[in-house]
Amino acid sequence: MTNAPVAGGYILLARRLFESEMMDKPPLYFKLWGWMLARAMWKDGGKLKRGQLVTSISEMQQAMSYRVGWRRVVPTKDEIRSAYEAFTKATMITTRKTTRGMVVTVLNYGLYQDPESYEAHTRTAQLCENSEDTYETLKKPTRKATRKPTHSNTITACNDDDFDNVRTQEAHKEAHDEAPRKPTDTPHDREEFKKKRNKFSIPSLDEVRAYCLERGNDVDPEKWMNHYEAKGWLIGKTPMRDWRAAVRTWEKSSSPKGGAAVVDLGYMR
């Protein structure tokens, strides 16, 4: 039996959000952030780009209101303004005034609302969309398991425990496949081992921007990318091995003394 699609679409929230400073803020902050993600355009349309929405302080007040018994509590304009200004300072959004209110742009919306951006998501989902035969090959039967897996509240016989089993097996397999092999006694094998260990992958601009935001530094991601692309990804005459280390080196020379610290509410982590 195929379940009907859930109406209204979905949004993604990174688990790190629940370990961030956002959880130390008033509940209004988290509620407003989720509302903005849900209201943002999921694709370009009209004059708005993906990740943008048009709103106003009064609309946000009504959306953030709640009931206490028969009484409705509405946040003040200052409370709404403090919340979205905190998002702006944390480089989570930008705002632009219009005749209808303001245009809010969720920064890096395409990166954080793409399931492919999250670790171990794609391969686990693909495994759980396979047939029962594939499922049976992944999970070894035990003596206690006398009943066949049912399809009740599952996606092709994958319940919560099955996801854990698949995730664990996938993690072991990926670690086994990606870990460099120990060199043998032959010179050829030792050379191959060094190549695998020193393998370098050129980062994307979004990856560099996200890492700079995570570090809270003042490095300009585009300037950093242009610099090393022009130099052929060399540091001096040596090929780059760790681009994150290169970013950390730049931040030592670009960080202003006595400057204000960047407030990270967790979205960009």
Order of alpha helices (4+ residues) and beta strands (2+ residues): alpha-beta-alpha-beta-beta-alpha-beta-beta-alpha-alpha-alpha-alpha-alpha-alpha-alpha-beta-beta-alpha
